[in-house]
Amino acid sequence: MTDDLESFNTMPEDAAARALLDCCSSPELVRAVLAGRPYADADALVAAADAALAGLDESEIDRALSGHPRIGERAGSASAREQAGVGDAERAALAEGNAAYERKFGHIYLVCASGRSGAELLELLTNRLGNDPATERQIMRTELGKINRIRLRRLVGAAE
């Protein structure tokens, strides 16, 4: 974690790569973002990450997904903060929904959970189970971008 953008811009590449991997588990995205340093502001950093995400192939998207726990599971610090609205009452229903989602789509249910209640996350999951795989894959990419932007802004101390 860095305190500000200047710290991120000047930290050694291996430390910056580790910090970025905490935001998104895609090595290709990390390489692309590192190549753009230094960034003038948080918006430029986020724009670089968005551009990198748009260019990732499906196998690299799957790598990015590997860094995310299932919604409703107890998770590490970033995910725990993002899933703060999930209570014990929703965990069992989310576990059941996650299993159905994974059977249908072959990957975890990914949603930007920040500021959302457990009930809202469960409703979104239920609704998204009605999507076809291509539509759902695009929604998942959009949600991944939202999560990346929140985490990157937090990384450099910028307001969310």
N, C-alpha and C positions, 0 to 999 in steps of 0.2 A: 504494500500500500504506500502510495506517495502522498505527500501533503499538498502538492500543487503541480501545475503543468510544468514549471521550470525544472522541478526535481525529476519528473518523468522524462523530460527532454534530455537531461544531462546524465541520467544514471547509466551505469554500464549496460551494454546490450543484453547480457545474460540475465541481469536483474530485471530489466524492463520486459524481457520475454517472459520471465516467470510471472511478473505482475499482470501482463496481458493474458497469459494462459489462465489466470484466476478469473478473468473476465469472460473469456471464450476459449474453449479447448481445441480450437482449430489451429494447428501449426502454420498453415498457409495464411490464415488471417493475421496471425501474429507476425509472420515475416513481412507481410505487406504493410502493416501498421508501423512496424519498426523502420522499414525503409523510408517512410515519410517523415521521420523525425528530423528536425524539431518542428513542432506544431505551434502556430501563432496563438491559437486559443482552443478551448475545449470543443467548439463547434467544428473546427478543422480536423481534430482528432476523430470525432464521431463520424464526420463525413468520409474520412479515409477508411474507417472500419466498415461503414455502410457499403462503400464501393467494393471493398475486399469481399464482404459477405455476398454481394450480388454476383461476384465472379466465381464463387466456390462451386465445385461439382458436388454431386450427391454423396459421394463417399466422404468428402471432407465435411459436409453438413452432418453426416453421421458421427464423425469424430467430434464435432462441436456438441452434438447431443450427449455424447458420453460424459461430458462434464456436468450434466444436470441430473439431480435426483428426481425421482417421481414426485409429482405434486402430492402433498399430504404426508410424505415420509419425513422423518426427522433428518435434517440436513446440516451441512456446514454453515459457516457464518453468513456468507452472502445469501445463500438460498434460504436459510432460516429467517433472515431479516425480510426477504422478499415474500416468504410464505407466512408471515406473522399472523395473518388473518385466518389461518386454518386452525380450527379447534379440534379437540378430541372427538366431538360429535360427528364431524365430517370425515375424519380419517378413514374409517371403515368403508364408507360409500365411495370415497375417492380411490381407495385400493381396488375395490371391485371395478370401478369405471376405468382405472388405469389398465387393469388386466384385459378388459374388453377392447380397449383402444389398441393396446399392443398386439392383440390377436388380429385385429382388423387391419392395422396400418403397418405393423412391423417395426415400430419405434415408439419411444416414450411420448406421452402427451406432454407437450411443451406449451406453456402459456406464461405470459408476463404476469406474475402473481402480485407484484407490488401494489399495495393499496386495495386489494380485492379480498373479500371475505371467503371463507371456505365454501359457503353456500353458493356464492357467485362462481367460484372456480368449478364447482361440481355442475352447475347449470351449463357453463360453457363447455365442459367436457361432454355432457349429455348431448348438447346440440351438435358439437363437432363430430360425434359418432355417426351422424347422418350424412356426413360429407363423403364424396368419392375420394380415392387416394390422391389424385392429382391436386384437387382443391385443397385437401388437408395438408399436403406437402407445402404448398404455397403459404398457407396460413401459418404453419409451423416456422417457416423461414422468416415471416414477418414478425412473429413473436420472438424469435431468436434475436432479431435486430433490435427490438425494443429492450430486451434484457441486456444485450451488449451495450446499448447506449446508456442505460442506467448505471451499469457497472463501470463503464469507462469514465463517466462524469464523476462518479464517486471516487474512482482511482486518482483523479487529478484535483479533487476538492472542489469541483464545480457543482453548482446547485442542480438538482434533478428537475 
